[in-house]
């Protein structure tokens, strides 16, 4: 389990996810083609912590397949194919 800081809640429920075309954040100054945010809500806020978010960066050209199985690729492809991009 990740370290809990600020005395906030320990358990969260996934509430929604959304994308940014052109990442909102950078790593070492690099901006990625796509960023997904997953937003999580606790059952009850604690010490002012009302939500948690996780950003996941995607690049179709800068990646490694080390440790990635065909089943993982199929799951990722199925997920993205199911989205209704506008």
SEDOTI-908371 format. One line per 8 residues: their letters; for each residue x, z, y of C-alpha. Coordinates in steps of 0.1 Angstrom, whole numbers, padded with zeros to 4 digits. Layout:
<atoms>
A	X Z Y; ...;
</atoms>
This chain:
<atoms>
XXXXXXXX	0000 0000 0000; 0013 -0008 0035; 0023 0020 0057; -0006 0033 0078; 0003 0039 0114; -0016 0055 0143; -0036 0077 0119; -0062 0049 0115;
XXXXXXXX	-0085 0042 0086; -0069 0035 0052; -0096 0012 0038; -0110 -0020 0055; -0135 -0046 0045; -0130 -0083 0052; -0154 -0094 0080; -0144 -0130 0088;
XXXXXXXX	-0116 -0155 0092; -0109 -0182 0117; -0082 -0208 0124; -0061 -0219 0153; -0049 -0255 0153; -0014 -0250 0166; -0005 -0214 0158; -0013 -0187 0183;
XXXXXXXX	0018 -0168 0174; 0054 -0179 0167; 0082 -0167 0143; 0117 -0169 0158; 0102 -0191 0185; 0087 -0216 0161; 0051 -0226 0164; 0033 -0237 0133;
XXXXXXXX	0006 -0264 0127; -0021 -0240 0117; -0027 -0202 0118; -0055 -0184 0100; -0066 -0149 0111; -0084 -0126 0087; -0104 -0099 0105; -0111 -0066 0087;
XXXXXXXX	-0134 -0037 0097; -0132 -0001 0085; -0162 0018 0072; -0157 0041 0102; -0132 0039 0130; -0106 0066 0132; -0083 0075 0162; -0095 0044 0181;
XXXXXXXX	-0087 0019 0153; -0118 -0003 0150; -0104 -0034 0132; -0073 -0049 0116; -0062 -0085 0117; -0037 -0105 0096; -0022 -0138 0108; -0011 -0164 0082;
XXXXXXXX	0009 -0194 0093; 0007 -0228 0076; 0030 -0258 0077; 0025 -0290 0057; 0061 -0299 0061; 0081 -0267 0062; 0076 -0249 0029; 0091 -0241 -0004;
XXXXXXXX	0074 -0244 -0038; 0097 -0217 -0054; 0074 -0194 -0074; 0043 -0214 -0066; 0024 -0224 -0097; 0001 -0255 -0101; -0028 -0230 -0104; -0019 -0215 -0070;
XXXXXXXX	-0018 -0250 -0054; -0052 -0258 -0069; -0067 -0226 -0055; -0053 -0234 -0020; -0064 -0270 -0021; -0099 -0260 -0033; -0101 -0235 -0004; -0091 -0259 0023;
XXXXXX	-0112 -0288 0008; -0143 -0265 0010; -0140 -0259 0047; -0161 -0279 0071; -0135 -0289 0098; -0150 -0301 0131;
</atoms>
